[in-house]
């Protein structure tokens, strides 16, 4: 099953043209993105390989972009307006979904993950995009992500654990002429994570993420 997830970057501002120009050709296969102050890299891979791919990409970035760090999985939070734009739906339709006033039968619209202050004393609710996509697929019967799946909370926690446990590239060692990353094992790792802990593969032996664009949907009210 193909999954899509986003890794948050620290130490680089991809809004800066010079910063983008400084990305070496060794990383040309990676899909870098900037959304306001948030710089990230998008990964597509089979779900059981997600921990492995996340750590491999992190090590490549830290190797070829000194000072840049892969921090964690970025759980995309979106406002109702963002949902409307991403899906091509009318804003009012999305608002009614969230309020439980349209398509309210069966599974309710996902609850907000965060509420932040907005203009004029109002608040803005932010929703996990992956949860919204799941609901739209189930209830509206359309697919804003064209068959791509997302990580669960457990998988996100696991990948973040992998990223925090793996040491820096300077602490890598050579095994059989190839680079092996030293790690600290954890009982919470999945089979894929355990496989990575035993892996002795080169840093550049990485399946390239597939570049994809988000399709627009017709209004499905």
GUGUMI-323576 format. One record per residue (C-alpha): residue number from 1; x, y, z. Coordinates in nm, 3 decimals. Each point is the difference from the previous one (the first is absolute). Layout:
# GUGUMI-323576
NUM / X / Y / Z .
...
//
This chain:
# GUGUMI-323576
1 / 0.000 / 0.000 / 0.000 .
2 / 0.145 / 0.333 / -0.108 .
3 / 0.017 / 0.262 / 0.275 .
4 / 0.084 / 0.368 / -0.006 .
5 / 0.158 / 0.183 / 0.291 .
6 / 0.187 / 0.323 / 0.058 .
7 / 0.322 / 0.047 / 0.196 .
8 / 0.057 / 0.335 / 0.169 .
9 / 0.339 / 0.164 / -0.065 .
10 / 0.194 / 0.230 / 0.230 .
11 / 0.293 / 0.218 / -0.102 .
12 / -0.124 / 0.099 / -0.346 .
13 / -0.260 / 0.242 / -0.136 .
14 / -0.119 / -0.130 / -0.335 .
15 / -0.180 / 0.327 / -0.071 .
16 / 0.348 / 0.139 / -0.067 .
17 / 0.104 / -0.046 / -0.363 .
18 / 0.366 / -0.021 / 0.103 .
19 / -0.080 / -0.280 / 0.245 .
20 / -0.175 / -0.198 / -0.272 .
21 / 0.287 / 0.060 / -0.240 .
22 / 0.240 / -0.138 / 0.262 .
23 / -0.170 / -0.341 / -0.001 .
24 / 0.254 / -0.230 / -0.170 .
25 / -0.080 / -0.227 / -0.292 .
26 / 0.040 / -0.302 / 0.230 .
27 / -0.339 / 0.098 / 0.146 .
28 / -0.175 / 0.084 / -0.328 .
29 / -0.229 / -0.301 / 0.035 .
30 / -0.150 / 0.131 / 0.325 .
31 / -0.317 / 0.207 / 0.002 .
32 / 0.077 / 0.311 / 0.209 .
33 / -0.285 / 0.236 / 0.090 .
34 / -0.051 / 0.331 / 0.178 .
35 / -0.326 / 0.113 / 0.161 .
36 / 0.058 / 0.338 / 0.159 .
37 / 0.271 / -0.055 / 0.265 .
38 / -0.028 / -0.379 / -0.015 .
39 / 0.261 / -0.175 / -0.214 .
40 / -0.047 / -0.369 / -0.063 .
41 / 0.064 / -0.299 / -0.222 .
42 / -0.279 / -0.226 / -0.125 .
43 / 0.045 / -0.377 / -0.015 .
44 / -0.203 / -0.263 / -0.184 .
45 / 0.075 / -0.364 / 0.077 .
46 / -0.158 / -0.331 / 0.097 .
47 / -0.143 / 0.029 / 0.350 .
48 / 0.213 / -0.277 / 0.153 .
49 / 0.315 / 0.177 / -0.125 .
50 / -0.090 / 0.340 / 0.144 .
51 / 0.238 / -0.010 / 0.302 .
52 / 0.288 / -0.115 / -0.221 .
53 / -0.061 / 0.262 / -0.268 .
54 / -0.043 / 0.278 / 0.255 .
55 / 0.334 / -0.070 / 0.165 .
56 / 0.181 / -0.053 / -0.330 .
57 / -0.128 / 0.331 / -0.138 .
58 / 0.090 / 0.173 / 0.327 .
59 / 0.356 / -0.126 / -0.019 .
60 / 0.037 / 0.106 / -0.363 .
61 / -0.125 / 0.349 / 0.075 .
62 / 0.229 / 0.039 / 0.300 .
63 / 0.293 / -0.127 / -0.206 .
64 / -0.047 / 0.223 / -0.305 .
65 / -0.151 / 0.304 / 0.175 .
66 / 0.219 / 0.063 / 0.306 .
67 / -0.192 / 0.182 / 0.271 .
68 / -0.338 / -0.124 / -0.122 .
69 / -0.180 / -0.246 / 0.226 .
70 / -0.303 / -0.221 / -0.054 .
71 / -0.201 / 0.055 / 0.317 .
72 / -0.312 / -0.214 / -0.014 .
73 / -0.304 / -0.098 / -0.201 .
74 / -0.201 / 0.313 / -0.071 .
75 / -0.367 / -0.076 / 0.061 .
76 / -0.169 / 0.236 / -0.244 .
77 / -0.267 / 0.207 / 0.174 .
78 / -0.247 / 0.184 / -0.220 .
79 / -0.276 / 0.254 / 0.051 .
80 / -0.338 / -0.026 / -0.170 .
81 / 0.116 / 0.239 / -0.271 .
82 / 0.302 / -0.220 / -0.070 .
83 / -0.225 / -0.305 / -0.030 .
84 / -0.218 / 0.182 / -0.251 .
85 / 0.301 / 0.098 / -0.210 .
86 / 0.163 / -0.344 / 0.012 .
87 / -0.318 / -0.180 / -0.097 .
88 / -0.149 / 0.252 / -0.239 .
89 / -0.316 / 0.009 / 0.212 .
90 / -0.195 / 0.311 / 0.093 .
91 / 0.098 / 0.147 / 0.336 .
92 / -0.361 / -0.001 / 0.120 .
93 / -0.032 / -0.371 / -0.074 .
94 / 0.310 / -0.074 / 0.208 .
95 / -0.127 / 0.222 / 0.282 .
96 / -0.329 / -0.189 / 0.008 .
97 / 0.183 / -0.335 / 0.007 .
98 / 0.204 / 0.111 / 0.301 .
99 / -0.311 / 0.134 / 0.174 .
100 / -0.179 / -0.331 / -0.050 .
101 / -0.273 / 0.166 / -0.207 .
102 / 0.071 / -0.180 / -0.326 .
103 / 0.095 / -0.362 / -0.064 .
104 / -0.044 / -0.047 / 0.374 .
105 / -0.121 / -0.359 / -0.014 .
106 / 0.238 / -0.274 / 0.106 .
107 / 0.359 / 0.102 / 0.072 .
108 / 0.026 / 0.360 / 0.128 .
109 / 0.248 / 0.246 / -0.146 .
110 / 0.338 / -0.024 / 0.180 .
111 / 0.037 / 0.218 / 0.305 .
112 / 0.260 / 0.277 / 0.002 .
113 / 0.352 / -0.082 / 0.113 .
114 / 0.070 / 0.356 / 0.106 .
115 / -0.185 / 0.329 / 0.055 .
116 / 0.192 / 0.325 / -0.043 .
117 / -0.087 / 0.366 / 0.040 .
118 / -0.103 / 0.185 / -0.315 .
119 / -0.102 / 0.355 / -0.087 .
120 / -0.263 / 0.196 / 0.193 .
121 / 0.010 / -0.232 / 0.298 .
122 / -0.112 / -0.299 / -0.199 .
123 / 0.162 / -0.340 / 0.003 .
124 / 0.111 / -0.220 / -0.287 .
125 / -0.032 / -0.376 / 0.007 .
126 / 0.275 / -0.208 / -0.158 .
127 / -0.058 / -0.355 / -0.121 .
128 / 0.239 / -0.284 / -0.083 .
129 / -0.002 / -0.020 / -0.379 .
130 / 0.044 / -0.376 / 0.003 .
131 / -0.315 / -0.039 / 0.211 .
132 / -0.195 / 0.233 / -0.227 .
133 / 0.106 / -0.197 / -0.307 .
134 / -0.115 / -0.324 / 0.162 .
135 / -0.340 / 0.152 / 0.080 .
136 / -0.047 / 0.144 / -0.350 .
137 / 0.083 / -0.333 / -0.157 .
138 / -0.246 / -0.182 / 0.222 .
139 / -0.290 / 0.246 / 0.005 .
140 / 0.029 / 0.214 / -0.315 .
141 / 0.134 / -0.288 / -0.210 .
142 / 0.269 / 0.206 / -0.170 .
143 / 0.375 / -0.008 / 0.049 .
144 / 0.198 / 0.325 / 0.038 .
145 / 0.328 / -0.193 / 0.020 .
146 / -0.049 / -0.241 / -0.290 .
147 / 0.043 / -0.327 / 0.190 .
148 / 0.293 / 0.106 / 0.215 .
149 / -0.029 / -0.101 / 0.366 .
150 / 0.133 / 0.161 / 0.315 .
151 / 0.177 / -0.110 / 0.315 .
152 / -0.188 / -0.076 / 0.320 .
153 / 0.080 / 0.166 / 0.332 .
154 / 0.193 / -0.312 / 0.101 .
155 / 0.207 / 0.003 / -0.319 .
156 / 0.078 / 0.370 / 0.041 .
157 / 0.117 / -0.060 / 0.357 .
158 / 0.213 / -0.291 / -0.118 .
159 / 0.171 / 0.198 / -0.275 .
160 / 0.069 / 0.289 / 0.238 .
161 / 0.153 / -0.252 / 0.241 .
162 / 0.222 / -0.131 / -0.279 .
163 / 0.112 / 0.351 / -0.093 .
164 / 0.085 / 0.078 / 0.362 .
165 / 0.187 / -0.326 / 0.062 .
166 / 0.220 / -0.003 / -0.308 .
167 / 0.332 / 0.173 / 0.058 .
168 / 0.155 / 0.269 / -0.219 .
169 / 0.184 / -0.094 / -0.323 .
170 / 0.336 / 0.061 / 0.170 .
171 / -0.072 / -0.300 / 0.221 .
172 / -0.066 / -0.232 / -0.291 .
173 / 0.237 / -0.289 / -0.056 .
174 / 0.102 / -0.208 / -0.299 .
175 / -0.117 / -0.360 / -0.016 .
176 / 0.113 / -0.201 / -0.296 .
177 / 0.094 / 0.315 / -0.187 .
178 / -0.345 / 0.154 / 0.045 .
179 / -0.135 / 0.253 / 0.248 .
180 / -0.182 / -0.135 / 0.304 .
181 / -0.180 / 0.234 / 0.240 .
182 / 0.043 / -0.063 / 0.373 .
183 / -0.334 / 0.002 / 0.180 .
184 / -0.149 / -0.074 / 0.338 .
185 / -0.267 / -0.272 / -0.020 .
186 / -0.348 / 0.060 / 0.138 .
187 / -0.276 / -0.246 / 0.076 .
188 / -0.251 / 0.237 / -0.161 .
189 / 0.150 / -0.038 / -0.346 .
190 / -0.199 / -0.189 / -0.262 .
191 / 0.136 / -0.284 / -0.211 .
192 / 0.105 / 0.256 / -0.259 .
193 / 0.187 / 0.199 / 0.264 .
194 / 0.172 / -0.313 / 0.128 .
195 / 0.101 / -0.082 / -0.355 .
196 / 0.160 / 0.342 / -0.027 .
197 / 0.198 / -0.052 / 0.319 .
198 / 0.158 / -0.307 / -0.162 .
199 / 0.043 / 0.165 / -0.339 .
200 / 0.350 / 0.063 / -0.132 .
201 / -0.087 / 0.200 / -0.311 .
202 / 0.158 / 0.307 / -0.159 .
203 / -0.146 / 0.339 / 0.080 .
204 / -0.074 / 0.057 / -0.366 .
205 / -0.179 / -0.330 / -0.056 .
206 / -0.338 / 0.165 / 0.035 .
207 / -0.317 / -0.051 / -0.196 .
208 / -0.074 / 0.337 / -0.158 .
209 / -0.328 / 0.157 / 0.110 .
210 / -0.257 / 0.023 / -0.275 .
211 / -0.091 / 0.357 / -0.082 .
212 / -0.376 / 0.043 / 0.000 .
213 / -0.242 / 0.285 / -0.032 .
214 / -0.325 / 0.032 / 0.190 .
215 / -0.301 / -0.040 / -0.234 .
216 / -0.297 / 0.235 / 0.013 .
217 / -0.346 / -0.136 / 0.064 .
218 / -0.335 / 0.101 / -0.134 .
219 / -0.234 / 0.133 / 0.267 .
220 / -0.169 / -0.297 / 0.162 .
221 / -0.264 / 0.130 / 0.232 .
//
